[in-house]
Amino acid sequence: MKPLTLNTLLAGAGGAVLILSVLAGTAPLSLPGTLTALVGLGDDAAAVIVWEIRLPRALAAFLTGAALGASGAALQGLLRNPLADPGVLGVSASASLGAVVALYFGLASLSAFALPALALIGALAATALLVVLGAGRLGPVGLILTGVGLSSFAGALTALTINLAPNPFALSDLITWMLGSVANRSWTDLSFSAPFWIIGAVLVALARPGLRALSLGEETAASLGAEIGRLRLYTVLGTALLTGAAVAVAGVIGFVGIVAPHLVRPFVKHDPARLILPGALLAGTILALADLALRLAPLDQELRLGVAAALIGAPAFIWVAATSRSIGR
């Protein structure tokens, strides 16, 4: 399938899911009423529902999924491993640790920007450590092992923070945030993370040509003019910014960064450079659709988005691991 056709279809599917997300809810709106509210001509109640509640939440789910999907596709190309995702380098765990620290010390109650800021600081700290340790010169195996160690350490510190939570209310906030959700997200949350998403996307886009060359092997890529060190640096830093901003908005969301690129890969002839955009679009669509389904599910208590992503993504991860022939080569 041609890249333009694939991307157009996925963008259309994502747009359709966003429209459904704005239309559907406990307070049903008609299509004409929704459209008039979107252009500012509807009544005040419809405008509040559309602009302040449903649209920011739907966009938060879509953009979070897109960031994780693009990160997963870029890392899979860099490490030449279909199981690579933002969690493999310890970036997700470090971003989660930063957010947990904000909740633990009560900083989140002092400012709306404290939690996303510390989540981003955690992601950037992990990236800085990877750069110091040699992300530009480490091979795929060394980079993965470093990331696994960093992720385990950040996870241990997060568990320690939860264990030392001063009261049940603090513990509840920590657990709730770590389950992942885009409920009650606002334009402020999106505007705070947007610059980091944009910079991260630009860095990943700059790495795309090198990822195609790298699929032929490092020596061949170098002979074709690819600067391997700069390629690794751009990819690691770009995915860190994308992931940190995603964690800042939605909390911990797993597996979508692995599954979406894997589903798209056969349609782009396994070209890592062509995988990033459709992988991002499909991941965003999947997460927005999952959030819509959770909102409409007839449950006494809404299921968290991160839980739903894990319930769907973990079996898919096992399937990818069991059927892929490229792992370990």
C-alpha positions as CSV (number, residue, x, y, z in Angstrom):
1,M,0.0,0.0,0.0
2,K,1.3,3.5,-0.9
3,P,2.3,5.6,2.2
4,L,0.0,8.4,1.3
5,T,-3.0,6.1,1.0
6,L,-2.2,4.4,4.3
7,N,-1.6,7.6,6.2
8,T,-4.8,9.1,4.7
9,L,-6.9,6.1,5.8
10,L,-5.4,6.1,9.3
11,A,-5.9,9.9,9.6
12,G,-9.5,9.5,8.5
13,A,-10.1,6.8,11.0
14,G,-8.5,8.9,13.8
15,G,-10.7,11.9,12.8
16,A,-13.8,9.7,12.8
17,V,-13.0,8.5,16.3
18,L,-12.4,12.0,17.5
19,I,-15.8,13.1,16.1
20,L,-17.5,10.1,17.8
21,S,-15.8,11.0,21.1
22,V,-17.2,14.5,20.9
23,L,-20.7,13.2,20.0
24,A,-21.0,10.4,22.5
25,G,-21.4,10.6,26.3
26,T,-23.8,10.7,29.2
27,A,-25.2,13.9,27.8
28,P,-26.0,13.0,24.2
29,L,-25.6,15.7,21.6
30,S,-26.9,15.7,18.1
31,L,-24.5,15.9,15.1
32,P,-25.8,19.4,14.1
33,G,-25.7,20.6,17.7
34,T,-22.1,19.3,18.0
35,L,-21.0,20.9,14.8
36,T,-22.5,24.3,15.7
37,A,-20.9,24.1,19.1
38,L,-17.5,23.4,17.5
39,V,-17.8,26.6,15.4
40,G,-19.0,28.6,18.4
41,L,-22.6,29.0,17.2
42,G,-24.4,26.5,19.6
43,D,-25.8,27.1,23.0
44,D,-23.5,27.6,26.0
45,A,-24.2,24.2,27.6
46,A,-23.3,22.3,24.4
47,A,-20.2,24.5,23.9
48,V,-19.0,23.7,27.4
49,I,-19.5,20.0,26.9
50,V,-17.7,20.0,23.6
51,W,-14.9,22.4,24.2
52,E,-14.1,22.0,27.9
53,I,-14.8,18.3,28.5
54,R,-15.0,16.0,25.5
55,L,-12.6,17.5,22.9
56,P,-9.7,18.0,25.3
57,R,-10.0,14.4,26.6
58,A,-10.3,12.9,23.2
59,L,-7.3,14.9,21.9
60,A,-5.3,13.9,25.0
61,A,-5.9,10.2,24.3
62,F,-5.1,10.6,20.6
63,L,-2.0,12.6,21.1
64,T,-0.7,10.4,23.9
65,G,-1.2,7.3,21.8
66,A,0.4,9.0,18.8
67,A,3.5,10.0,20.8
68,L,3.9,6.5,22.2
69,G,3.4,5.0,18.7
70,A,5.9,7.2,17.1
71,S,8.4,6.6,19.9
72,G,7.9,2.8,19.6
73,A,8.3,2.8,15.9
74,A,11.5,4.9,16.1
75,L,13.1,2.8,18.8
76,Q,12.2,-0.4,17.0
77,G,14.0,1.0,14.0
78,L,17.0,2.1,16.0
79,L,17.4,-1.1,18.0
80,R,16.2,-3.3,15.1
81,N,13.9,-5.1,17.6
82,P,10.1,-5.3,17.2
83,L,9.7,-5.4,21.0
84,A,11.3,-2.1,21.6
85,D,9.1,0.7,23.0
86,P,9.5,3.8,25.2
87,G,9.8,1.7,28.3
88,V,12.8,-0.2,27.0
89,L,15.1,2.7,27.7
90,G,13.7,3.5,31.1
91,V,12.2,6.8,30.0
92,S,8.6,5.9,30.9
93,A,9.6,4.6,34.3
94,S,11.7,7.7,35.0
95,A,8.9,10.0,33.9
96,S,6.5,8.1,36.2
97,L,8.9,8.5,39.1
98,G,9.0,12.3,38.5
99,A,5.2,12.4,38.6
100,V,5.0,10.2,41.7
101,V,7.5,12.5,43.5
102,A,5.2,15.5,42.7
103,L,2.2,13.6,44.2
104,Y,4.2,12.3,47.2
105,F,5.5,15.7,48.3
106,G,2.2,17.5,47.6
107,L,3.7,19.6,44.9
108,A,0.8,18.7,42.5
109,S,-1.6,20.5,44.8
110,L,0.5,23.7,44.7
111,S,0.5,24.1,40.9
112,A,-1.2,22.5,38.0
113,F,2.1,22.4,36.2
114,A,4.0,20.6,39.0
115,L,3.1,17.0,38.0
116,P,3.7,17.3,34.2
117,A,6.8,19.3,34.8
118,L,8.4,16.7,37.1
119,A,7.3,13.9,34.7
120,L,9.1,15.7,31.9
121,I,12.1,16.3,34.2
122,G,12.2,12.6,35.0
123,A,12.2,11.7,31.3
124,L,14.9,14.2,30.4
125,A,17.0,13.1,33.4
126,A,16.9,9.5,32.1
127,T,17.8,10.8,28.6
128,A,20.7,12.8,30.0
129,L,22.0,9.8,31.9
130,L,21.8,7.7,28.7
131,V,23.7,10.3,26.8
132,V,26.4,10.5,29.5
133,L,26.6,6.7,29.5
134,G,27.1,6.8,25.8
135,A,23.8,6.5,23.9
136,G,25.6,7.7,20.8
137,R,28.2,4.9,20.9
138,L,26.5,2.0,22.6
139,G,25.3,-0.8,20.3
140,P,21.6,-2.0,20.4
141,V,22.3,-4.6,23.1
142,G,24.2,-2.2,25.3
143,L,21.5,0.4,25.0
144,I,18.8,-2.0,25.8
145,L,20.6,-3.4,28.9
146,T,21.3,0.1,30.1
147,G,17.6,1.0,29.7
148,V,16.5,-2.1,31.5
149,G,18.7,-1.3,34.4
150,L,17.5,2.3,34.5
151,S,13.9,1.2,34.3
152,S,14.3,-1.2,37.1
153,F,16.0,1.4,39.3
154,A,13.3,4.0,38.6
155,G,10.6,1.4,39.3
156,A,12.2,0.5,42.6
157,L,12.3,4.1,43.7
158,T,8.6,4.5,42.6
159,A,7.7,1.4,44.7
160,L,9.6,2.8,47.6
161,T,7.7,6.1,47.3
162,I,4.4,4.2,47.3
163,N,5.5,2.1,50.3
164,L,6.3,5.3,52.3
165,A,3.2,7.1,51.3
166,P,2.2,9.3,54.4
167,N,-1.5,8.5,54.4
168,P,-4.1,6.5,52.5
169,F,-5.2,9.5,50.5
170,A,-1.7,10.1,49.1
171,L,-1.4,6.4,48.3
172,S,-4.8,6.5,46.5
173,D,-3.6,9.4,44.4
174,L,-0.4,7.6,43.5
175,I,-2.1,4.4,42.5
176,T,-4.8,6.2,40.5
177,W,-2.3,8.2,38.5
178,M,-0.1,5.2,37.8
179,L,-3.1,3.3,36.3
180,G,-3.2,5.9,33.5
181,S,-6.1,8.1,32.5
182,V,-7.1,11.1,30.4
183,A,-10.2,11.9,32.4
184,N,-10.6,15.6,33.3
185,R,-7.7,16.7,31.0
186,S,-7.9,20.3,29.9
187,W,-6.4,22.6,27.2
188,T,-3.9,23.7,29.8
189,D,-2.5,20.1,30.1
190,L,-2.3,19.8,26.3
191,S,-0.7,23.3,25.8
192,F,2.0,22.5,28.4
193,S,3.0,19.2,26.7
194,A,2.6,20.5,23.1
195,P,6.1,22.1,22.8
196,F,7.8,18.9,24.0
197,W,5.7,16.8,21.6
198,I,6.6,19.1,18.7
199,I,10.4,19.1,19.4
200,G,10.4,15.4,20.0
201,A,8.5,14.8,16.7
202,V,11.0,17.0,14.8
203,L,14.0,15.1,16.2
204,V,12.4,11.7,15.3
205,A,11.7,13.0,11.8
206,L,15.3,14.1,11.4
207,A,16.3,10.5,12.3
208,R,14.0,8.8,9.8
209,P,16.5,8.6,6.8
210,G,19.1,7.2,9.1
211,L,16.8,4.5,10.4
212,R,16.2,3.2,6.9
213,A,19.9,3.0,6.3
214,L,20.4,1.4,9.7
215,S,18.1,-1.5,8.8
216,L,20.9,-2.7,6.5
217,G,23.4,-2.9,9.4
218,E,25.6,-0.3,11.1
219,E,28.6,-0.7,8.7
220,T,26.4,-0.4,5.6
221,A,24.6,2.6,7.1
222,A,27.9,4.3,7.9
223,S,29.1,3.6,4.3
224,L,25.9,5.3,3.0
225,G,26.7,8.4,5.0
226,A,24.6,7.9,8.1
227,E,26.1,9.3,11.3
228,I,25.3,6.5,13.8
229,G,26.1,8.5,16.9
230,R,23.9,11.4,15.9
231,L,21.2,9.1,14.8
232,R,21.0,7.4,18.2
233,L,21.1,10.7,20.0
234,Y,18.3,12.2,17.9
235,T,16.2,9.1,18.4
236,V,16.8,8.7,22.1
237,L,16.2,12.4,22.8
238,G,13.2,12.7,20.5
239,T,11.5,9.6,22.0
240,A,12.2,10.8,25.5
241,L,10.5,14.1,24.9
242,L,7.5,12.4,23.2
243,T,7.2,9.9,26.0
244,G,7.8,12.3,28.9
245,A,5.0,14.6,27.6
246,A,2.7,11.6,27.1
247,V,3.3,10.4,30.7
248,A,2.8,14.0,31.9
249,V,-0.7,14.1,30.3
250,A,-2.0,10.5,30.7
251,G,0.1,8.7,33.3
252,V,1.4,5.2,32.7
253,I,0.1,3.7,29.4
254,G,1.8,0.6,28.2
255,F,2.1,-1.6,25.1
256,V,0.5,0.7,22.6
257,G,4.0,1.7,21.5
258,I,4.8,-1.9,20.6
259,V,1.5,-3.1,19.1
260,A,0.6,-0.3,16.8
261,P,3.9,-0.2,14.8
262,H,3.8,-4.0,14.6
263,L,0.3,-4.0,13.0
264,V,1.4,-1.4,10.5
265,R,4.8,-2.8,9.6
266,P,3.6,-5.2,6.8
267,F,1.9,-2.4,5.0
268,V,5.1,-0.3,4.8
269,K,7.2,-3.3,3.6
270,H,9.1,-3.2,7.0
271,D,10.7,0.1,6.2
272,P,11.4,1.8,9.6
273,A,11.4,5.3,8.0
274,R,7.9,4.8,6.6
275,L,6.7,3.2,9.8
276,I,6.8,6.2,12.2
277,L,3.8,8.3,10.9
278,P,1.3,5.5,10.4
279,G,2.4,3.9,13.6
280,A,1.7,7.1,15.4
281,L,-1.7,7.6,13.7
282,L,-2.8,4.0,14.5
283,A,-1.6,4.2,18.1
284,G,-3.5,7.5,18.6
285,T,-6.6,6.0,17.0
286,I,-6.5,2.9,19.2
287,L,-6.0,4.9,22.4
288,A,-8.8,7.4,21.5
289,L,-11.2,4.5,20.6
290,A,-10.3,2.7,23.9
291,D,-11.0,5.8,25.9
292,L,-14.3,6.3,24.1
293,A,-15.3,2.7,24.9
294,L,-14.4,3.1,28.5
295,R,-16.5,6.3,28.8
296,L,-19.5,4.5,27.3
297,A,-19.1,1.2,29.2
298,P,-21.9,0.4,31.6
299,L,-19.7,0.1,34.7
300,D,-20.2,1.6,38.2
301,Q,-16.7,2.9,38.1
302,E,-14.9,3.8,34.9
303,L,-12.0,1.5,34.0
304,R,-8.6,3.3,33.8
305,L,-7.2,3.7,30.3
306,G,-3.8,2.2,31.3
307,V,-5.5,-0.9,32.7
308,A,-7.5,-1.4,29.4
309,A,-4.3,-0.8,27.3
310,A,-2.5,-3.5,29.3
311,L,-5.4,-5.9,29.1
312,I,-5.4,-5.6,25.3
313,G,-1.7,-4.9,24.7
314,A,-0.1,-7.6,26.9
315,P,-1.6,-10.6,25.0
316,A,-0.6,-8.8,21.7
317,F,2.9,-8.3,23.1
318,I,3.1,-12.1,23.8
319,W,1.9,-12.8,20.3
320,V,4.5,-10.4,18.8
321,A,7.3,-12.0,20.9
322,A,6.2,-15.5,19.9
323,T,5.8,-15.0,16.2
324,S,8.6,-12.5,15.4
325,R,11.7,-14.1,13.8
326,S,13.9,-11.0,14.0
327,I,14.2,-11.0,17.8
328,G,17.6,-11.8,19.1
329,R,19.3,-11.6,15.7
